[in-house]
Amino acid sequence: MSQPAQLTTKPNVRVVLFGLMIAMMLAMLDNMIVSTALPRIVFEFGGADHFTWVVTAYVLGTTVSTPIWGKLGDLYGRKTVFLTAVVVFLAGSALCGMSGSGVFGGADTGMTELIAFRAVQGLGAGGLMVGVMAIIGDLVPPRERGRYQGMIAGIMAIAMVAGPLVGGFITDNLSWRWAFYVNLPLGGLALLVLATTMHLPKYRTEHKIDWLGAALLSVGITAIVLVTTWGGNEYDWVSPQILGLAVLAVLALGAFALVERRAPEPILPLSLFANRNFALISVIGFLLGFAMFGAMNFLPLYQQTVQGASATNSGLLLLPLMFGMLVVSLVVGRTITKTGRYRAFPIVGGVVMAAGMGLLSLLDVDTSKRQSSLYMIVLGVGMGFLMQTSMLIAQNSVEQKDLGAASGAATFFRSIGGSFGVSLFGAIFANRLADSAAGSAFAGSGGEGGAMDLEALKKLTGPMREAVLGGLSDAISHVFFWAVVFTVAVPVLAWFIKEVPLRATNDVPPAGTTPEDQAEAALGKAPVA
């Protein structure tokens, strides 16, 4: 049993938060910046048939490592583990920037090097995201966390828009290698601030790392991510490769569940799911990632094809979404801190988010940019109610010693949901487009199998152009319609969440007390100002 030492120095939370926000920004921005630079990378290295692995390797490294980083923080203390994750991320960034430069090999091996180094970078990013949430949980009691986690949600919103803009600027004005090198000065600043100002409890433990559980979880997650990435794209859904990966995922995760029941320090304690709130919020997080990350990928596609916006302008057109999410996240965070109540927010957020998806399902060729902006504001407002409230509920449902594992699990389920959403909605979009006049029109104009070729689209005129734009808008709106089907489950599940009072202290409770007991005992204590 771990016993955390008391803090010897009262941390300056605002200074530490500055470093944490830089680290979170790096993890959130990176994939979006790199996606913009990918065409230039493929042009230099070739290997267009493998370029999707540049993104997949990063996502895979992040998803696999997230729950492991969270548990390591519980065992060894979060400061050391988090700073290690920052160093791994920065090392991966530097290595990615040097890919194909002759340091490790020439341009002929550049794509292979980049994919391998992106996996390293992803491993570090997994620790950044879960570490930020868990460290806030260590520094600030649950009653105060809403305010700070609302700020983190704002950083996520900014990253969604800033990523493509920064990536476009770097690609157009600098070498694509700066898409990776830009992380080094920012990450170095975060490392300096956190190493010198962050003081967290140090854990003195007698522990045995659950290596077998970590290995089985990694295999299972890898198989799931590959199924959702390759299914319907690289391989048919009923191909031996996809079915084999699905079987491997089931076997690995089944064995993982058996191992975790006997492990003295499980990587992901299954006992957490015995808590109703934690189980419900995990499912809500999965659905949130499923609908949000899956469907939102199609907003830039709609803006660039149907509305005719450039890649840079499509990023600016997402500002209404960011604005709605940012404002509501900050207001909700402060309201939770002031009132100590949170149950209503995921219910309201689920309803508003479903309404936003419903409005986006009305998109067609005649929808003005003003209309689509209003629709995105509604979606952003719903996301603002949900994003960090879900993390707050997950953390408030567990004991302080399991904070890292709970934060890792919450982040993990949202990531896996997003992976499934991207895959499923991509298949829905492709099938709907193929069944429309746009599919045959695009194929007849040079787009193989209805592939998105923006240059070919610009050359189309008359009825053929109208047919393609109509088919595209119909397929995209169909994606948002199906997103509504999944999103409506969020407020239904949130209705069954029990409002456990937010604890006003992070003091270590007596052995055997539950989070509910701790919260009730803390009700008489005034929250930290």
N, C-alpha and C positions, 0 to 999 in steps of 0.2 A: 504494500500500500504506500503510495507516494504521499509525502508530507511537504507541502510548499513552505519555504521560508518566508517570513514576513518581509515586506518591502523595506529596504533600508533607506531609500530616498524617495520622496514623493515626486512622481514624474510630472513634468510640465506637459500635460496632455495635448495642448495645442501645438507645441513644437514637435512632439512625437507624431501627432496626426499629420503634420506637414510631410514628414518622411514617409509615413504609411501611404498617403495619397499619391506621392510620386511613384512608389512601388506599384500600387494598384493601377495607376495610369499606364505604366510600362506594360504590365501584363495584358490590359484591355486593349491598348492601342496596337500592340505589335502585329497581331494577325491581320488587322485591317490595313495597316500600312504596307505590309508585305504583299497582301493580295493585290494592291494597286501596282506594285513594282514587278509582279510576276511576269507579265508579258515581256518586259525588258530583259529579265533574267533568262527566260526561255529563248529569246532571240540570241543572246550571247552564248548560252551553253548548249542549245538544242535540247533534245529529250522532252519534247512536248507531250509524249505519251506518258511521262512520269511526273509532270509538273504538279498534278494534284497532290502528290505525296509531300510536297513542300508544306502544304497546309495540313494534310492528314497527320504527318509525323509530329507536328506541334500539338495538335488536338489530342493525339494519342498519348504523348508524353504528359500533357497537362492532366488529362482525365485519369490516367493510371496512377499518377503520383499524388493526386489531391488527398485521398483518404489516408495515405501513408504519411505524408507530411504532417497532417493533423494529429495523428497518433504519436508521431515522434516528438511533436511539441508537448504533448501531455506527459511523455516519459522524461524528456531531457530539459524541459524549460523552453519557452517559445522564442526567447531572444536569440540564442545560439542557433536554433534550427532555422529561424526566419532569415538571419543574416547569411547562413549557409545557402539558403534558397536564392537569395539575391546574388551571391557570388556565382552560383551555378548558372543563373539566368544571364548574367553579364558575360561569363566565359562563353556560353553558347552563342550570345550575340556577336562577340568578337570573332569566334570561329566561323560563324555564318558569313560575316563580312569578308573573311579571307578565303572563302571557298573558291576554288578554281584559279587562285591568283599565283600559283606556283609554289606557295609555302608547303602545301601538302600534295599537290598534284596540279596538272594543267587544266585547261578548259575542258578536255575530254572527260575528266573525272569530276568536274565542277558540280554537276547536278547531284551526283551520288554523295559528294561531300556535304552539300547544302542540306540534303534530306537528313543525313545522319546528325549534323549539327543542329538542325531544327528540332530534332527529338530531344537533344540535350537542353536546348533552350526551353522547350515545353516542360521538361522535368522541373526546371527552376520556376517556371511560371505557375505550376500547380502549387508550389509552396508559397508563392507570393499571395495568391488569392485567398487561400484558406488561412494563411498566417495573419493577414490584415484583420480578418474578422475575429479570429481567436485572440489576438493581442488587444483589440478593443474590448473584448470580453474580459480580459485580465485587468485592464486598466480602469474600466468603468463598470459599475454595477448595472444590472439590467434596467433599473428605473431610468438611468441616464443614457443608455446605449442608443435609444431611438434617435436622439439628436445627432450623434456622431455617425451612425450607420446611414442616416439620411444624407449626410454629406458624401459618404462613399457611393451611395446610389447616384448622387449628382455627378460624381466623377465618371461613373459608368455611362451616364447619358451623354456627357461631353465627349467621351472616347468614341461613341458610336458615330458622331458627326465629324470629329477632328481627325480620326484615323484616315479616311479616304482623302481629306484635304491635305494633310501632312504628307501622305504617301504620294499624292499627285504632284505636290511641289518638289519633293525630293527626286522623284523619277524624272521630272521635266528639267530640273535645274542642277542636280547633282548626280553622282553615280548611284546606281541602285544599292551599292554596298552601304551607303549612309542610311538606308532603311533599317540597318542593323546597328551601325556605329552610333546612331543618334541615342541609343539606349545607354551608352557608356558614361557620358558626363552626367546624365540625369540619374542613372543608377548609382554612380559614384557619390553624388550628392546625398541621395537617400541613405546609402550605406554609412556615410560620415555622420549624418544627423542621428540616425537610429543607434549607431554604435556608441555615441557619446552622450545621448540624452535619454535613451530608453532603459528603464530599470523595472524589471519584471521579477516575479517570484522564481527562485531557483529550486529545482526539485531534486531532493535526495532520495533516490529510489534503489530498491533491489529488484531488478527486472530482468526478464528474459524476452528478447525481441521475438515476435511471432513471425519468423522468416517464412515458414510454410504457408501461413495464412496470407502474408503479403504476396508470395509468389502465385498462389492460386487466384487471389483477387486480381492480380495484374494480368494473368492469362485470360481470365473471364472477361475483364473489361476490354482487353485488346481484341478479343474475338467479337464482342458486341460492337465496338467502334468500327471494326472492319466490315461486319455485316451491314451496318447502316451506311457506311461509306461506299462499299463496293456493290451492294445490292441494287439491281436495276441500272447500274452504270457500267462498271467493269465486267460484271457477271450477271446473268439472269437470276431472279430471285429463287428459282427452283434448281439452280445449277449445283453440281456436287461441291463446288468451292464454298458457296454460301450456306448450303445445308450442313456441310462439314463444320464450318465455323460456328453455326448455331448450336450444333450438338456439343462442340467443344466448350462453348460458353455455358451451356446447361450443366455439363459434367463438372467443369472447374468451379462454378459458383455453388453447385450442390456440395462438392467436397469442401469448399471454403466454409460453408455453413456448419458442416460437421466439425471441422477443425476449430472454428471459433468457439464452439460450445465447451471445448476442453482447454483452450489456451488460457494461461494465467493472465496474460496481458494482450487480449485480442486486438488486432488492428482496427476492426470495426465491431465494437461490442453489440451483439444481437439483443442484449437486454434493453438497449435504448429504444427498440421498436415496441417494447411492452408498454411504453408511455404513449397514451392515446394522442396527445398533442404532437409528439415527435413523429409518430407514424403518419398522422394526417398531413402534417406540414411537409413531410418527405414526398408524399404523393402529389401534393399541391405544387411543390417545387419542380417535380418531373413534368407536370402538365404545363406549368408556367414556362419552363424551358422549351417544351415541345411546341406550344403555340407561338410563343414570342420569337425565339430564335429561328424556328422553322419558317414562319410566315413572313417575318420582317425582311428576310433575304430577297423577297420579291418586290419590295417597295422601290429600291433603286432600279430594278429591271423595268418596272412600269414607267418610272420617270424618264429613263434613258430611251426607251423604245416608243411607248405610246405618247408621252408628253414631249419627247424630243430634247430632253435636257442632256448636257454634257456630263461626263463622269464627275467633274468637280462640282458642277451645279446640283447634281443629284444629291451630293453630300449636304449642300446648303439647304436643299428642299426638305431635309430631315430635321431641320431646326425646330419646327413646331412639335415634333415628337419629343425631342430633347427638352424643350421648354416645359411641356406638360409634365414630363417625368421629374425634371429637376425641381420645379416649384413644389409639386405635391410631396415629393420625398422629404424636402426640408420642412414643410408644414407638418406633415404626419410625424416626423421624428420629434419635433418640438412639442407637438400635442401629446404624444405618448409620454415624454419626459414630464410634462406638466400634470397630466391626469393619471398616469399609471395604467391606462386602459388601452387595449389594442385589438380585442376580438373583432370589433366592427370593421376594422380596416381591410383585412383580407376578403371579407364578405362584399363590402362595397367595391373594392378593387376588382374582384372577379366579375361582378356585374358590369362595371364600367368598361373593363377590358373586353368582355364579350360584346358589349355594345359597339366598341371601337372596331373590333374585327367585323361585326355585322355591317357597319357603315362602309368599311373598306371592301366588303364583298359587292358593294354597289358600283365600284369603279368601272368605267367604260371609256370609250374613245372621246366622249363629249364631256367628261368630268374635268372641270377647271382646276388649276393649281390651287385656287383659293378653297374650293370644296375639299380637295384631297388633304390640304393643310389642316382644315377643321377636323376631318376624320382622324388624322394623325394626332392632333391634340387630345382627342378623346382617348385614343389608345395609350398615349403617354401618361395621361392622368391615371388610368387604370393600373399601368405598370408602376407608377409612383406609389400607389397605395400598397402594392404587393412586394416589391423587390426586396427591401431590407426588413420589412415587417416579418416576412417568412423566416429570415435568419434570426431575428430577435426571438421569435417564438421557439425556434429550434434550440437556441442557446439557453433560454429560460426553462426549458423542459428537462434539463440534465444537471447533474452535479458539476461543480467547478472542475473537478479532476477529469471529467470527460468532455470538457469544452472544445478541445481541439478535434476530437473524434466526431463530435456533433457538427461542428462547423464544416469539417471535411465532408461528412455525409451529405449535408444540405447542399453544398457546392457541387458535389458529385452527382446527385440526382438531377439537379438543374442542368448540368452539362450533358448527362446521358439523355435527358429529355430533348435537349436541343439537337443532339446528334440524330436521334430518331426522327424529330420533326423535319430537319433538313432533308433527310432521305425520303420520308413518306410524302411530304409536300412536293418535293422534286418529281416524284413518280406521278403524283396527281396532276401536276402542271404538264408534264410531258405527254401523258395519256390524253388529257383534255385538248391539248394543242394538236396532237396527231389526228384526233377525230374531227377537227374543224377544217374549214377551207384554208385557214392560215398554214396548216401543216403542208398541204400539197402546194400551196402558193410559194411558200418558202423553199420547198424542195425544188420547185421549178425555177426558182430564181437563183439557185446556187447554194442554198443552205441545206446541206445534207441532212436528211431525216428531220427537218425542222430545226436545225441548230441555229442558235442566235448569232447572226452575222450582222452587226450594226451597219457596216459599210454597205452590204447588200440591201439592207432595209432603206438606207438613204437614197439608193438609186431607183427604188420602186416608185411608180406613179400610177395615178388613176385607180381603177377598180381593184387591181391587184394589191396596191398599197392599203386600200381601205379594208380589204379582206384580211390581210396580215395583221394590221393594227386591231381590227375587231376580234380576230382569233386570239391575239396576245392578251388583250384586255379581258376577254372572257375567261381564258385559262387562269390568269392571275386572280381575278375576282373569285373564281371557283376555289382556289387555294384558301382564300380568306373565309369563304363559306364553311369549308371543312375545319378551319381553325376555330370557328365559333362552336362547332360541335364538341371540341375538346375543352374549350375555355369555359363553357357553361358549367362544367363539373367543378370548377374551382370554388365558386361561392357556395355550392351545395356541400362540398367537403368542409369548407371553412365554417359553416354553420355549426358543425359538431365539435369545434375547438372549444375547450374549456378555458375560461379566462383565469389563469393562475396569476395571482398578484405578482408583479415584478419585484424582485428582491432589491432592496436598497443598499446592499452591502455585498462584497465579495469575500467576506471573512469565511474561513474554513469552518463548516458546521460540525456538530458532533457526529460521530460515526453512526450510520443507520438512518439518518434523517433523509427524507425525500425532498426533491425540489419544492413540492407543494408545502411541506412543513417549513422549509427554509423561508419561503416567500411569506407565509403567514407570520412567522416570527419576526420578519423584517418590516412588517407593515407600520409598526409604531416608530420606526426610525426615519428621520427626515432625509430625503435624497440629497446627494452632494450638489452644491450650487455650481 
